[in-house]
Amino acid sequence: MTGVLPGQALRGLIDAGAIAADLAITHAQVQPASLDLRLGTVAYRVRASFLAGRQRSVASRIAEFEMHRVDLSHGAVLEKGCVYVVPLMERLALPPGITAVANAKSSTGRLDLLTRTIADGGTEFDRIPAGYAGPLYAEVCPRSFSVLVRPGMRLNQIRFRQGEAVLTDAELSVLNAAEPLVSGKAVISDGLGFSVDLQPASGDLVGYRAKPHTGVIDLDKIGHYPARDYWEEVRTSEGRIILDPGAFYILVSREAVTIPPDYAAEMAPYLAMVGEFRVHYAGFFDPGFGYAASGGAGSRGVLEVRCHEAPFVMEHGQVVGRLVYERMAARPDTLYGTSIASNYQGQGLKLAKQFK
């Protein structure tokens, strides 16, 4: 069985003890092609982001860089601009040949909440080698908004693979010919390219920019916060905007994309040479995203954009990222969509679920 492991295979790993937790893993954590990870009961405020490094534990590095610890048991605020390391409830004992990659969940990225997974002996963020046995930790750095968190909250997710799963450009072209993956012409080069929409079909609202001084966001409050208190509308009738250095934007792709049931995808940043910005924190697209049989008719990708050192002109249709498609090891028994109350099926320009 080669490819990304589907939800039913993840349940098998849980039953076998390869994925475990002191507090039982819930059905709601298992997604079509990934597992949601839960925050534990304490957060360590650290001086700087770090990796464990070869043959070193995350716990030993926390002891080295800890400033103070925060009890999350009754809820606590993680402050904007600070770096925290939170032990996760889940731990792994991976079989040989199964690797894992983690990423922020969609709502986490849309809040500009930098969340990365680190593991003992790790030399890269969000990458877990085959055969890894040990704990998992989340590095959490709120960039635009301070957030209130509690134990059990799910900020990041993990996807498991066996063998090589990525489609070549030739294979992606064949798949797109059989089942169109994108509205309009497919731009295929190291994945499926997508561009930014700055000429909406109606009106001139093209995105949102995070306000610099706002209140705390309780991540459990869904549809609660007025968007105007946290975001400025970005409007243009010219098909272009100027990104301000250090600012965070929510934009949307021009193309609507589809992930067929036997595939998963990951959003990857485009070549750095195209401009002074980065796109995306949340990178996983599950089987069934935008797929008609699971409640979609193609869904556009929300772009989480941060400008770097210099103001940068972004224009309509500019290619800003790519989707890397992977084979599933088996078709998931549940697809992304209405059957599992997915928040972003059929989406357009959309803020995180905490806003109304």
Summary of the structure (lengths in Angstrom):
residues: 356
radius of gyration: 19.7
end to end distance: 42.8
largest distance: 56.7
contacts: 1222
relative contact order: 0.18
helix: 13%
strand: 40%
